[in-house]
Amino acid sequence: MTEQISIMLDSEDKKNFEEFTGMKFVDGMKLLMDNIKYGGQLGLDPFWSEENQKCLQKSIRELEEGKNVVKFTAEEWEKFVNAQELQ
């Protein structure tokens, strides 16, 4: 069964949420409800933490500067992916 709900939200809060998470507010609420439905804990995914975002920005800068570039042959990549799936 599906129900429609309405939420009154300050437009600046909505804008901040969308800029911070990179997702639409409605998608964030759906994600939150799915998390609750399947027994998850409330809170943002650690991916969105300030610490992780800083790490990602550093990695992007290094990649743009040509640092930390790893090259795989197709066979090496397939072995790597298969090994990750076994963990």
C-alpha positions in Angstrom: 0.0 0.0 0.0 1.3 3.4 -0.9 0.4 6.6 1.0 1.2 10.2 0.1 2.7 12.4 2.7 3.5 16.1 2.7 6.5 17.7 4.5 6.9 21.4 5.1 10.6 22.2 4.8 12.5 25.4 4.7 13.8 25.8 1.1 17.3 26.6 2.3 17.4 23.4 4.4 16.2 21.4 1.3 18.9 23.1 -0.8 21.6 22.4 1.8 20.5 18.7 2.1 20.7 18.3 -1.7 24.0 20.0 -2.0 25.5 18.0 0.8 24.3 14.6 -0.2 24.2 15.0 -4.0 20.6 13.6 -4.1 17.2 15.0 -4.3 15.4 15.4 -0.9 12.6 13.0 -1.9 15.3 10.3 -2.8 16.9 10.9 0.6 13.6 10.3 2.4 13.0 7.1 0.4 16.5 5.9 1.3 15.8 6.7 4.9 12.5 4.8 4.9 14.1 1.8 3.2 16.8 1.9 5.9 14.3 1.8 8.7 12.2 -0.8 6.9 15.1 -3.2 6.7 16.2 -2.7 10.3 19.0 -0.3 9.6 20.1 2.4 12.0 19.3 6.1 11.4 22.1 8.2 10.2 24.0 9.1 7.0 26.1 6.6 5.2 29.7 7.1 6.3 30.5 7.8 2.6 29.0 11.3 3.2 31.0 12.0 6.3 33.2 15.1 6.2 36.3 12.9 6.8 35.5 10.7 3.8 34.7 13.7 1.6 38.1 15.2 2.3 39.7 11.9 1.5 37.8 11.7 -1.8 38.7 15.3 -2.7 42.4 14.5 -2.0 42.2 11.4 -4.2 40.6 13.3 -7.0 43.3 16.0 -6.9 46.0 13.3 -7.0 44.3 11.6 -9.9 44.1 14.9 -11.8 47.8 15.5 -11.1 48.6 12.0 -12.5 49.5 10.5 -9.1 48.2 7.1 -7.9 47.2 5.9 -11.3 47.1 2.1 -11.5 47.0 0.4 -14.9 45.7 -3.2 -15.3 45.5 -5.4 -18.3 42.0 -6.8 -18.9 43.1 -10.2 -17.4 44.6 -8.5 -14.3 41.5 -6.5 -13.8 39.3 -9.6 -14.1 41.4 -11.4 -11.5 41.2 -8.4 -9.2 37.5 -8.2 -9.5 37.0 -11.9 -8.9 39.2 -11.8 -5.8 37.1 -8.9 -4.4 33.9 -10.9 -4.9 35.3 -13.8 -2.9 35.9 -11.6 0.1 
